[in-house]
Amino acid sequence: MTVFCLVELDGDAVADASLRALTLARGLAAGAGTAAVVFGAAPGADLPVVSDLPVVSDLPVVSDLAAYGVGDVYVVAGIDGYAPQAWARALAELLRAATSAPDSSPPAVVAAGTEHGNEVLAHLGAITGLPMAANCVAAVPADGGVLSIVRQRWAGLLLEEAVLDAPAALLTVAVDAVAAEPRPAPAAAAVVHPVSASVGDADLVVRAAESPAGAGGASLATARVVVGGGRGVGSAAGFASLEELAELLGGVVGVSRVVTSEGWRPHSMQVGQTGTKITPDLYLACGISGAIQHFAGCSGAKHIIAINTDPSAPMMTRADYAIVGDLHEVLPALLESLRARA
Ligand SMILES: Cc1cc2nc3c(=O)[nH]c(=O)nc-3n(C[C@H](O)[C@H](O)[C@H](O)COP(=O)(O)OP(=O)(O)OC[C@H]3O[C@@H](n4cnc5c(N)ncnc54)[C@H](O)[C@@H]3O)c2cc1C
């Protein structure tokens, strides 16, 4: 089975969520080799928008992909910035070529269950007419050419067993459920295939024209460092120190639902059951109580540091390190020390 995996980049590295998706894709390919699809700005591209995509051939991601069992890397050039329908159009072309190859078994396209991954695969489903299964935690070929899958429902509170019966499978992988595991055997070198997609103007109607300075392309779902702020931050203006801290640590800011309900920050920044699930190396939760609905979105963080005036707040009792104190005193001290180091 040919398994394509849409790979998202976090700065100049493969996003952690994509490494998890590659791990599931490798199991699905069952030794046949996984093909990664990466979108990179065309070398020397002079396009009228600000590119937020690096030139992939200049980056070490190819050897990182090989370590996860990738045999072929398709680098799609010519689409500048994130453009979900155009990305899906390129994937549809690769899928069509794989399906029309002689003696080919049904292929699959896998992506991380991030906002980008889910959005691109939904477009791919619409373009190809294929069904898409989101937030899978397992997928194995079963009798009769179907795929047996387990996927998260109700924000991960329920696991659903289902059968996907389609000429090609489209799956996204729950970002907090599959551990990223490199291939146990030594990696063979991956072959890079530069490809260009035939996209029309209609495919580019929605696209990201620029990224905020310092964002480095990282999204909340894929960032390695997230600085979280809750009601304890006190106001919209209070987030300035969290934003500076996130920039110094190379991360992004996430918030609790209270913050979005107050209108201090948009819903796209919300972490939790009804927001984004995050899996950073470090989650620094400032003035967040740690309600179960918030924790549903951050329990995949490898390390949690909490800052709270209340030592018995659930976030404090679940954190790896807890700082009892007023965040308006702790953060300035932390910033001063980080600025001095920078
Ligand atoms: C169906 C449903 C879905 C939900 N989905 C989500 C979701 O996706 N994400 C989410 O976040 N919530 C969600 N919620 C809401 C959730 O239940 C909580 O209400 C919310 O997470 C609380 O946000 P908070 O921690 O910022 O505020 P609070 O619970 O009010 O906590 C504020 C914390 O800040 C501390 N604090 C105050 N001042 C300071 C200071 N100066 N310095 C340090 N600490 C300070 C306090 O001690 C307290 O622990 C959902 C609720 C429901 C019912």
The ligand as a Tripos MOL2 file, in Angstrom:
@<TRIPOS>MOLECULE
LIG
   53    58     1     0     0
SMALL
NO_CHARGES

@<TRIPOS>ATOM
      1 C1        -18.6790   22.0390   27.6100 C.3       1 LIG1
      2 C2        -17.5310   22.8600   28.1250 C.ar      1 LIG1
      3 C3        -16.3950   22.9610   27.3250 C.ar      1 LIG1
      4 C4        -15.3210   23.7200   27.7840 C.ar      1 LIG1
      5 N1        -14.1830   23.7830   26.9880 N.ar      1 LIG1
      6 C5        -13.1150   24.4500   27.4680 C.ar      1 LIG1
      7 C6        -11.9030   24.4880   26.7260 C.ar      1 LIG1
      8 O1        -11.7960   23.9660   25.6170 O.2       1 LIG1
      9 N2        -10.8470   25.1540   27.2540 N.ar      1 LIG1
     10 C7        -10.8900   25.7760   28.4740 C.ar      1 LIG1
     11 O2         -9.8880   26.3770   28.8930 O.2       1 LIG1
     12 N3        -12.0300   25.7450   29.1910 N.ar      1 LIG1
     13 C8        -13.1320   25.1220   28.7160 C.ar      1 LIG1
     14 N4        -14.2670   25.1410   29.4410 N.ar      1 LIG1
     15 C9        -14.3340   26.0160   30.6330 C.3       1 LIG1
     16 C10       -13.6890   25.4050   31.8720 C.3       1 LIG1
     17 O3        -14.6390   24.6260   32.5600 O.3       1 LIG1
     18 C11       -13.1760   26.5140   32.8240 C.3       1 LIG1
     19 O4        -14.2460   27.3810   33.1410 O.3       1 LIG1
     20 C12       -12.0550   27.3660   32.2610 C.3       1 LIG1
     21 O5        -11.0330   26.5360   31.7340 O.3       1 LIG1
     22 C13       -11.4570   28.2290   33.3780 C.3       1 LIG1
     23 O6        -10.5270   29.1320   32.8290 O.3       1 LIG1
     24 P1         -9.3810   29.7370   33.7550 P.3       1 LIG1
     25 O7         -8.5940   28.6400   34.3300 O.co2     1 LIG1
     26 O8         -8.6980   30.7660   32.9400 O.co2     1 LIG1
     27 O9        -10.2220   30.5330   34.8610 O.3       1 LIG1
     28 P2        -10.4670   30.1930   36.3830 P.3       1 LIG1
     29 O10       -11.0270   28.8380   36.5670 O.co2     1 LIG1
     30 O11       -11.2490   31.3330   36.9350 O.co2     1 LIG1
     31 O12        -9.0100   30.1760   37.0220 O.3       1 LIG1
     32 C14        -8.1880   31.2990   37.1410 C.3       1 LIG1
     33 C15        -6.9520   30.8660   37.9160 C.3       1 LIG1
     34 O13        -6.0500   31.9590   37.9470 O.3       1 LIG1
     35 C16        -5.4770   32.0170   39.2480 C.3       1 LIG1
     36 N5         -5.0510   33.4130   39.4250 N.ar      1 LIG1
     37 C17        -5.8190   34.5090   39.5920 C.ar      1 LIG1
     38 N6         -5.0660   35.6200   39.6530 N.ar      1 LIG1
     39 C18        -3.7780   35.2080   39.5270 C.ar      1 LIG1
     40 C19        -2.5170   35.8780   39.5010 C.ar      1 LIG1
     41 N7         -2.4370   37.2110   39.5950 N.pl3     1 LIG1
     42 N8         -1.3790   35.1330   39.3490 N.ar      1 LIG1
     43 C20        -1.4340   33.7810   39.2430 C.ar      1 LIG1
     44 N9         -2.6040   33.1000   39.2700 N.ar      1 LIG1
     45 C21        -3.7580   33.7960   39.3900 C.ar      1 LIG1
     46 C22        -6.5810   31.5830   40.1880 C.3       1 LIG1
     47 O14        -6.0560   31.0990   41.4180 O.3       1 LIG1
     48 C23        -7.2390   30.4670   39.3530 C.3       1 LIG1
     49 O15        -6.6680   29.2010   39.6320 O.3       1 LIG1
     50 C24       -15.3830   24.3980   29.0230 C.ar      1 LIG1
     51 C25       -16.5310   24.2700   29.8050 C.ar      1 LIG1
     52 C26       -17.5990   23.5190   29.3650 C.ar      1 LIG1
     53 C27       -18.8110   23.4100   30.2380 C.3       1 LIG1
@<TRIPOS>BOND
     1     1     2 1
     2     2     3 ar
     3     2    52 ar
     4     3     4 ar
     5     4     5 ar
     6     4    50 ar
     7     5     6 ar
     8     6     7 ar
     9     6    13 1
    10     7     8 2
    11     7     9 ar
    12     9    10 ar
    13    10    11 2
    14    10    12 ar
    15    12    13 ar
    16    13    14 ar
    17    14    15 1
    18    14    50 ar
    19    15    16 1
    20    16    17 1
    21    16    18 1
    22    18    19 1
    23    18    20 1
    24    20    21 1
    25    20    22 1
    26    22    23 1
    27    23    24 1
    28    24    25 2
    29    24    26 1
    30    24    27 1
    31    27    28 1
    32    28    29 2
    33    28    30 1
    34    28    31 1
    35    31    32 1
    36    32    33 1
    37    33    34 1
    38    33    48 1
    39    34    35 1
    40    35    36 1
    41    35    46 1
    42    36    37 ar
    43    36    45 ar
    44    37    38 ar
    45    38    39 ar
    46    39    40 ar
    47    39    45 ar
    48    40    41 1
    49    40    42 ar
    50    42    43 ar
    51    43    44 ar
    52    44    45 ar
    53    46    47 1
    54    46    48 1
    55    48    49 1
    56    50    51 ar
    57    51    52 ar
    58    52    53 1
@<TRIPOS>SUBSTRUCTURE
     1 LIG1         1 GROUP 0 **** ****
